[in-house]
Amino acid sequence: MESIGVPFSYIAAASANQDSQVVKAAPGRLRGLSLHNVAATLRYVKIYDKATAPTSADTPAMRFPLTADGGGMAREYGAGIPFGAGIAVRIAAGIADNDATAVTAGDVVVNIEYA
């Protein structure tokens, strides 16, 4: 079986406002993702078209709400969704783009495949 992309994995680290990571610091394609929330409340994973770590001042390209207590999702995007600057991710407790509420360490697992 052929891999659909380069793997990236991150576990929430409880970093206030900046629980964010650069997945790819150059143009690329989001090929697939799986997200999982073990917290007792909703959590949000936000994907950005950025080559640097996003903050609450940035606007996400994609937003994924994860339901409480084991909520998650997995998607494959075939040829991929193009990101012109880079691919970055941020995890927050609130849905608002400017939400800076930190999640608890270990609340969310993010797995992304990109090219």
VEXVEXSE-889105 format. One record per atom (N, C-alpha, C): residue in three letters; atom name; x, y, z. Coordinates in Angstrom, 1 decimal, padded with zeros to 4 digits. Each point is the difference from the previous one (the first is absolute). Layout:
ATOM; ALA; CA; X; Y; Z
...
//
This chain:
ATOM; MET; N; 000.8; -001.2; 000.0
ATOM; MET; CA; -000.8; 001.2; 000.0
ATOM; MET; C; 000.9; 001.2; 000.0
ATOM; GLU; N; -000.3; 001.0; -000.8
ATOM; GLU; CA; 000.7; 001.2; -000.2
ATOM; GLU; C; -000.4; 001.0; 001.1
ATOM; SER; N; 001.0; 000.7; 000.6
ATOM; SER; CA; -000.3; 001.1; 001.0
ATOM; SER; C; -000.7; 001.2; -000.8
ATOM; ILE; N; -000.9; 000.7; 000.7
ATOM; ILE; CA; -000.6; 001.1; -000.7
ATOM; ILE; C; 000.8; 001.3; 000.3
ATOM; GLY; N; 001.0; 000.0; 000.8
ATOM; GLY; CA; 000.7; 001.2; 000.3
ATOM; GLY; C; 001.0; -000.2; 001.1
ATOM; VAL; N; 000.7; 001.1; 000.3
ATOM; VAL; CA; 001.0; 000.0; 001.1
ATOM; VAL; C; -000.8; 000.1; 001.4
ATOM; PRO; N; 000.4; -000.8; 001.0
ATOM; PRO; CA; -000.8; 000.0; 001.2
ATOM; PRO; C; 000.5; 001.2; 001.0
ATOM; PHE; N; -001.0; 000.5; 000.7
ATOM; PHE; CA; 000.3; 001.0; 001.0
ATOM; PHE; C; -000.9; -000.3; 001.2
ATOM; SER; N; 000.5; 000.0; 001.2
ATOM; SER; CA; -000.9; -000.3; 001.2
ATOM; SER; C; 000.3; 000.9; 001.1
ATOM; TYR; N; -001.0; 000.5; 000.7
ATOM; TYR; CA; 000.2; 000.9; 001.1
ATOM; TYR; C; -001.1; -000.3; 001.1
ATOM; ILE; N; 000.4; 000.1; 001.3
ATOM; ILE; CA; -000.9; -000.2; 001.1
ATOM; ILE; C; 000.0; 001.4; 000.7
ATOM; ALA; N; -001.2; 000.5; 000.3
ATOM; ALA; CA; -000.2; 001.3; 000.7
ATOM; ALA; C; 000.9; 000.1; 001.2
ATOM; ALA; N; 000.7; 001.1; 000.1
ATOM; ALA; CA; 001.0; 000.2; 001.1
ATOM; ALA; C; -000.4; 001.1; 001.0
ATOM; ALA; N; -001.2; 000.5; -000.1
ATOM; ALA; CA; -000.5; 001.0; 001.0
ATOM; ALA; C; 000.7; 001.3; -000.1
ATOM; SER; N; 000.4; 000.4; -001.1
ATOM; SER; CA; 000.6; 001.3; -000.2
ATOM; SER; C; -001.0; 001.1; -000.2
ATOM; ALA; N; -000.1; 000.9; 000.9
ATOM; ALA; CA; -001.1; 001.0; -000.1
ATOM; ALA; C; 000.2; 000.8; -001.3
ATOM; ASN; N; -001.1; 000.1; -000.7
ATOM; ASN; CA; -000.1; 000.7; -001.3
ATOM; ASN; C; 000.8; -000.5; -001.1
ATOM; GLN; N; 001.1; -000.6; 000.3
ATOM; GLN; CA; 000.9; -000.4; -001.1
ATOM; GLN; C; 000.2; -001.5; 000.0
ATOM; ASP; N; -001.0; -000.8; 000.3
ATOM; ASP; CA; 000.1; -001.5; -000.2
ATOM; ASP; C; 000.0; -000.2; -001.5
ATOM; SER; N; 001.1; 000.4; -000.7
ATOM; SER; CA; 000.0; -000.1; -001.4
ATOM; SER; C; 001.3; -000.5; -000.5
ATOM; GLN; N; 000.0; -000.5; -001.2
ATOM; GLN; CA; 001.1; -000.7; -000.6
ATOM; GLN; C; 000.1; 000.3; -001.5
ATOM; VAL; N; 001.2; 000.0; -000.6
ATOM; VAL; CA; 000.1; 000.1; -001.4
ATOM; VAL; C; 000.1; -001.4; -000.5
ATOM; VAL; N; -000.9; -000.4; -000.9
ATOM; VAL; CA; 000.1; -001.3; -000.6
ATOM; VAL; C; 000.9; 000.0; -001.2
ATOM; LYS; N; -000.1; 001.0; -000.8
ATOM; LYS; CA; 000.9; 000.1; -001.2
ATOM; LYS; C; 000.3; 001.5; -000.2
ATOM; ALA; N; 001.2; 000.4; 000.0
ATOM; ALA; CA; 000.4; 001.5; -000.1
ATOM; ALA; C; 000.2; 000.4; -001.4
ATOM; ALA; N; -000.7; -000.6; -000.9
ATOM; ALA; CA; 000.1; 000.4; -001.5
ATOM; ALA; C; -001.4; -000.4; -000.6
ATOM; PRO; N; -000.3; 000.4; -001.2
ATOM; PRO; CA; -001.2; -000.4; -000.6
ATOM; PRO; C; -000.1; -001.5; -000.1
ATOM; GLY; N; -001.3; -000.5; 000.2
ATOM; GLY; CA; -000.2; -001.4; 000.0
ATOM; GLY; C; -001.5; -000.3; -000.2
ATOM; ARG; N; -000.3; -001.3; 000.2
ATOM; ARG; CA; -001.3; -000.5; -000.1
ATOM; ARG; C; -000.4; -000.8; 001.2
ATOM; LEU; N; -001.1; 000.3; 000.6
ATOM; LEU; CA; -000.6; -000.8; 001.1
ATOM; LEU; C; -000.6; -001.2; -000.7
ATOM; ARG; N; 000.5; -001.2; 000.3
ATOM; ARG; CA; -000.5; -001.2; -000.6
ATOM; ARG; C; -001.0; -000.8; 000.9
ATOM; GLY; N; 000.1; 000.1; 001.3
ATOM; GLY; CA; -000.9; -000.7; 000.9
ATOM; GLY; C; 000.3; 000.4; 001.4
ATOM; LEU; N; -001.0; -000.3; 000.8
ATOM; LEU; CA; 000.2; 000.3; 001.5
ATOM; LEU; C; -000.9; -000.9; 000.8
ATOM; SER; N; 000.4; -000.2; 001.2
ATOM; SER; CA; -000.8; -000.6; 001.1
ATOM; SER; C; 000.2; 000.8; 001.2
ATOM; LEU; N; -001.1; 000.3; 000.7
ATOM; LEU; CA; 000.0; 000.8; 001.2
ATOM; LEU; C; -000.8; -000.7; 001.1
ATOM; HIS; N; 000.4; 000.1; 001.2
ATOM; HIS; CA; -000.6; -000.7; 001.1
ATOM; HIS; C; 000.0; 000.8; 001.3
ATOM; ASN; N; -001.2; 000.1; 000.7
ATOM; ASN; CA; -000.1; 000.8; 001.2
ATOM; ASN; C; -000.4; -000.9; 001.1
ATOM; VAL; N; 000.8; 000.0; 001.1
ATOM; VAL; CA; -000.3; -000.8; 001.2
ATOM; VAL; C; -000.6; 000.9; 001.1
ATOM; ALA; N; -000.1; 001.3; -000.2
ATOM; ALA; CA; -000.4; 000.9; 001.1
ATOM; ALA; C; -001.5; -000.1; 000.2
ATOM; ALA; N; -000.5; 000.5; 001.1
ATOM; ALA; CA; -001.4; -000.1; 000.4
ATOM; ALA; C; -000.8; 001.1; -000.7
ATOM; THR; N; 000.6; 000.9; -000.7
ATOM; THR; CA; -000.6; 001.1; -000.7
ATOM; THR; C; 000.5; 000.1; -001.5
ATOM; LEU; N; -000.7; 000.8; -000.8
ATOM; LEU; CA; 000.4; 000.2; -001.4
ATOM; LEU; C; 001.4; 000.5; -000.1
ATOM; ARG; N; 000.7; -000.3; -001.0
ATOM; ARG; CA; 001.3; 000.5; -000.4
ATOM; ARG; C; 000.0; 000.3; -001.4
ATOM; TYR; N; 000.8; 001.0; -000.5
ATOM; TYR; CA; 000.0; 000.4; -001.4
ATOM; TYR; C; 001.4; -000.1; -000.5
ATOM; VAL; N; 000.2; -000.6; -001.2
ATOM; VAL; CA; 001.2; -000.1; -000.7
ATOM; VAL; C; -000.2; 001.0; -001.2
ATOM; LYS; N; 001.0; 000.9; -000.2
ATOM; LYS; CA; -000.1; 000.9; -001.0
ATOM; LYS; C; 001.3; -000.1; -000.9
ATOM; ILE; N; -000.2; -000.1; -001.3
ATOM; ILE; CA; 001.0; -000.1; -001.0
ATOM; ILE; C; 000.3; 001.3; -000.7
ATOM; TYR; N; 001.2; 000.4; -000.2
ATOM; TYR; CA; 000.4; 001.3; -000.5
ATOM; TYR; C; 000.9; -000.2; -001.2
ATOM; ASP; N; -000.1; 001.0; -000.9
ATOM; ASP; CA; 000.8; 000.1; -001.2
ATOM; ASP; C; 001.2; 000.9; 000.4
ATOM; LYS; N; 000.9; -000.5; 000.8
ATOM; LYS; CA; 001.1; 000.8; 000.5
ATOM; LYS; C; 001.3; -000.8; 000.1
ATOM; ALA; N; 001.1; 000.6; -000.2
ATOM; ALA; CA; 001.3; -000.6; 000.1
ATOM; ALA; C; 000.6; 000.1; 001.4
ATOM; THR; N; -000.7; 000.7; 000.9
ATOM; THR; CA; 000.4; 000.2; 001.4
ATOM; THR; C; -001.1; -000.4; 000.9
ATOM; ALA; N; 000.3; -000.1; 001.3
ATOM; ALA; CA; -001.0; -000.5; 001.0
ATOM; ALA; C; -001.1; 001.1; 000.1
ATOM; PRO; N; -001.3; -000.5; -000.2
ATOM; PRO; CA; -001.1; 001.0; 000.1
ATOM; PRO; C; -000.3; 000.4; 001.5
ATOM; THR; N; -000.6; 001.1; 000.1
ATOM; THR; CA; -000.4; 000.5; 001.3
ATOM; THR; C; -001.5; 000.4; -000.1
ATOM; SER; N; -000.6; 000.4; 001.1
ATOM; SER; CA; -001.4; 000.4; 000.0
ATOM; SER; C; -000.3; 001.3; -000.9
ATOM; ALA; N; 001.1; 000.6; -000.4
ATOM; ALA; CA; -000.2; 001.2; -000.9
ATOM; ALA; C; -000.2; -000.4; -001.5
ATOM; ASP; N; 000.3; -001.3; -000.3
ATOM; ASP; CA; -000.1; -000.5; -001.4
ATOM; ASP; C; -001.4; -000.6; -000.3
ATOM; THR; N; -000.3; 000.0; -001.3
ATOM; THR; CA; -001.3; -000.6; -000.4
ATOM; THR; C; 000.2; -001.4; -000.6
ATOM; PRO; N; -000.6; -001.0; 000.6
ATOM; PRO; CA; 000.2; -001.4; -000.6
ATOM; PRO; C; -000.7; -000.1; -001.3
ATOM; ALA; N; 000.6; -001.0; -000.8
ATOM; ALA; CA; -000.5; -000.4; -001.3
ATOM; ALA; C; -001.1; -001.0; 000.2
ATOM; MET; N; 000.1; -000.8; 001.1
ATOM; MET; CA; -000.9; -001.1; 000.3
ATOM; MET; C; -000.2; -000.1; 001.5
ATOM; ARG; N; -001.2; -000.3; 000.4
ATOM; ARG; CA; -000.3; -000.2; 001.5
ATOM; ARG; C; -000.7; -001.3; 000.2
ATOM; PHE; N; 000.4; -000.7; 001.0
ATOM; PHE; CA; -000.6; -001.3; 000.3
ATOM; PHE; C; -000.4; -000.1; 001.5
ATOM; PRO; N; -001.3; 000.0; 000.3
ATOM; PRO; CA; -000.4; -000.2; 001.3
ATOM; PRO; C; 000.0; -001.5; 000.4
ATOM; LEU; N; 000.5; -000.3; 001.2
ATOM; LEU; CA; 000.1; -001.4; 000.4
ATOM; LEU; C; -000.9; -000.2; 001.2
ATOM; THR; N; -001.0; -000.8; 000.0
ATOM; THR; CA; -000.9; -000.2; 001.1
ATOM; THR; C; 000.8; -000.6; 001.2
ATOM; ALA; N; -000.7; 000.1; 001.1
ATOM; ALA; CA; 000.6; -000.4; 001.3
ATOM; ALA; C; 000.2; -001.5; 000.1
ATOM; ASP; N; 000.8; -000.4; 000.9
ATOM; ASP; CA; 000.2; -001.4; 000.5
ATOM; ASP; C; 000.1; -001.0; -001.2
ATOM; GLY; N; 001.1; 000.2; -000.8
ATOM; GLY; CA; 000.3; -001.0; -001.0
ATOM; GLY; C; -000.5; 000.4; -001.4
ATOM; GLY; N; -000.4; 001.3; -000.2
ATOM; GLY; CA; -000.4; 000.4; -001.3
ATOM; GLY; C; 001.2; 000.1; -000.9
ATOM; GLY; N; -000.2; -000.3; -001.2
ATOM; GLY; CA; 001.0; 000.1; -001.0
ATOM; GLY; C; -000.5; -000.1; -001.4
ATOM; MET; N; 001.0; 000.1; -000.9
ATOM; MET; CA; -000.3; -000.1; -001.4
ATOM; MET; C; 001.2; -000.4; -000.8
ATOM; ALA; N; -000.2; -000.6; -001.2
ATOM; ALA; CA; 001.1; -000.3; -000.9
ATOM; ALA; C; -000.5; 000.3; -001.4
ATOM; ARG; N; 000.9; 000.6; -000.8
ATOM; ARG; CA; -000.3; 000.3; -001.4
ATOM; ARG; C; 001.2; -000.2; -000.9
ATOM; GLU; N; -000.2; -000.4; -001.2
ATOM; GLU; CA; 001.0; 000.0; -001.0
ATOM; GLU; C; -000.4; 000.9; -001.1
ATOM; TYR; N; 000.9; 000.8; -000.6
ATOM; TYR; CA; -000.3; 001.0; -001.0
ATOM; TYR; C; 000.6; -000.4; -001.3
ATOM; GLY; N; 000.2; -001.2; -000.3
ATOM; GLY; CA; 000.5; -000.4; -001.4
ATOM; GLY; C; 001.3; 000.7; -000.4
ATOM; ALA; N; -000.1; 000.8; -001.0
ATOM; ALA; CA; 001.2; 000.8; -000.5
ATOM; ALA; C; 000.4; 001.1; 000.9
ATOM; GLY; N; -000.9; 000.3; 001.0
ATOM; GLY; CA; 000.4; 001.0; 001.0
ATOM; GLY; C; -000.6; 001.3; -000.2
ATOM; ILE; N; -000.1; 000.8; 001.1
ATOM; ILE; CA; -000.5; 001.3; 000.0
ATOM; ILE; C; 001.3; 000.9; 000.0
ATOM; PRO; N; 000.1; 000.9; -001.0
ATOM; PRO; CA; 001.2; 000.8; -000.1
ATOM; PRO; C; 000.1; 001.1; 001.1
ATOM; PHE; N; 001.2; 000.2; 000.5
ATOM; PHE; CA; 000.3; 001.1; 001.0
ATOM; PHE; C; 001.2; 000.7; -000.6
ATOM; GLY; N; -000.2; 001.3; -000.3
ATOM; GLY; CA; 001.0; 000.8; -000.7
ATOM; GLY; C; 001.2; 000.4; 000.8
ATOM; ALA; N; -000.1; 000.2; 001.3
ATOM; ALA; CA; 001.1; 000.5; 000.8
ATOM; ALA; C; 000.6; -001.1; 000.8
ATOM; GLY; N; -000.8; -000.9; 000.5
ATOM; GLY; CA; 000.4; -001.1; 000.9
ATOM; GLY; C; -001.2; -000.6; 000.6
ATOM; ILE; N; 000.2; -001.0; 000.9
ATOM; ILE; CA; -001.1; -000.6; 000.7
ATOM; ILE; C; 000.4; 000.0; 001.5
ATOM; ALA; N; -001.0; 000.6; 000.8
ATOM; ALA; CA; 000.2; 000.1; 001.4
ATOM; ALA; C; -001.3; -000.3; 000.7
ATOM; VAL; N; 000.1; -000.3; 001.3
ATOM; VAL; CA; -001.1; -000.5; 000.8
ATOM; VAL; C; 000.0; 000.7; 001.3
ATOM; ARG; N; -001.2; 000.2; 000.6
ATOM; ARG; CA; -000.1; 000.6; 001.3
ATOM; ARG; C; -001.2; -000.7; 000.7
ATOM; ILE; N; 000.1; -000.3; 001.3
ATOM; ILE; CA; -001.1; -000.6; 000.7
ATOM; ILE; C; -000.5; 001.0; 001.1
ATOM; ALA; N; -001.3; 000.2; 000.1
ATOM; ALA; CA; -000.5; 001.0; 000.9
ATOM; ALA; C; -001.3; -000.6; 000.7
ATOM; ALA; N; -000.4; 000.5; 001.1
ATOM; ALA; CA; -001.2; -000.4; 000.7
ATOM; ALA; C; -001.2; 000.7; -000.5
ATOM; GLY; N; 000.1; 001.1; -000.7
ATOM; GLY; CA; -001.1; 000.7; -000.5
ATOM; GLY; C; 000.0; 000.1; -001.6
ATOM; ILE; N; -001.2; 000.2; -000.5
ATOM; ILE; CA; -000.2; 000.0; -001.5
ATOM; ILE; C; 000.5; 001.3; -000.6
ATOM; ALA; N; -000.1; 001.1; 000.7
ATOM; ALA; CA; 000.4; 001.3; -000.6
ATOM; ALA; C; 001.4; 000.0; -000.5
ATOM; ASP; N; 000.2; 000.6; -001.2
ATOM; ASP; CA; 001.3; 000.1; -000.6
ATOM; ASP; C; 001.1; 000.6; 001.0
ATOM; ASN; N; -000.5; 000.9; 000.8
ATOM; ASN; CA; 001.0; 000.7; 000.9
ATOM; ASN; C; 000.0; -000.7; 001.4
ATOM; ASP; N; -000.6; -001.1; 000.2
ATOM; ASP; CA; -000.1; -000.7; 001.3
ATOM; ASP; C; 001.5; -000.4; 000.4
ATOM; ALA; N; 000.3; 000.3; 001.2
ATOM; ALA; CA; 001.4; -000.3; 000.5
ATOM; ALA; C; -000.1; -000.9; 001.2
ATOM; THR; N; -001.1; -000.6; 000.2
ATOM; THR; CA; -000.2; -000.9; 001.2
ATOM; THR; C; 000.8; -001.3; -000.3
ATOM; ALA; N; 001.0; -000.3; 000.9
ATOM; ALA; CA; 000.8; -001.2; -000.1
ATOM; ALA; C; -000.8; -001.2; 000.3
ATOM; VAL; N; 000.3; -001.1; -000.6
ATOM; VAL; CA; -000.6; -001.3; 000.3
ATOM; VAL; C; 001.0; -000.7; 001.0
ATOM; THR; N; -000.5; -001.0; 000.6
ATOM; THR; CA; 000.8; -000.8; 000.9
ATOM; THR; C; 001.0; -000.9; -000.7
ATOM; ALA; N; 001.2; -000.1; 000.5
ATOM; ALA; CA; 001.0; -000.9; -000.7
ATOM; ALA; C; -000.7; -001.4; -000.2
ATOM; GLY; N; 000.2; -000.5; -001.2
ATOM; GLY; CA; -000.5; -001.3; -000.3
ATOM; GLY; C; -001.5; -000.1; -000.5
ATOM; ASP; N; -000.7; 001.2; 000.0
ATOM; ASP; CA; -001.4; 000.0; -000.4
ATOM; ASP; C; -000.2; -000.4; -001.4
ATOM; VAL; N; 000.8; 000.4; -000.9
ATOM; VAL; CA; -000.2; -000.2; -001.4
ATOM; VAL; C; 001.2; -000.6; -000.7
ATOM; VAL; N; -000.2; -001.0; -000.9
ATOM; VAL; CA; 001.0; -000.5; -000.8
ATOM; VAL; C; -000.3; 000.4; -001.5
ATOM; VAL; N; 001.1; 000.5; -000.6
ATOM; VAL; CA; -000.2; 000.4; -001.4
ATOM; VAL; C; 001.0; -000.8; -000.9
ATOM; ASN; N; -000.5; -000.7; -001.0
ATOM; ASN; CA; 000.8; -000.7; -001.0
ATOM; ASN; C; -000.3; 000.6; -001.3
ATOM; ILE; N; 001.0; 000.4; -000.7
ATOM; ILE; CA; -000.2; 000.6; -001.4
ATOM; ILE; C; 001.0; -000.6; -000.9
ATOM; GLU; N; -000.5; -000.2; -001.3
ATOM; GLU; CA; 000.8; -000.5; -001.0
ATOM; GLU; C; 000.0; 001.1; -001.1
ATOM; TYR; N; 001.2; 000.3; -000.5
ATOM; TYR; CA; 000.2; 001.1; -000.9
ATOM; TYR; C; 001.0; -000.4; -001.1
ATOM; ALA; N; 000.0; 000.8; -001.1
ATOM; ALA; CA; 001.0; -000.1; -001.0
ATOM; ALA; C; 000.5; 001.3; -000.3
//
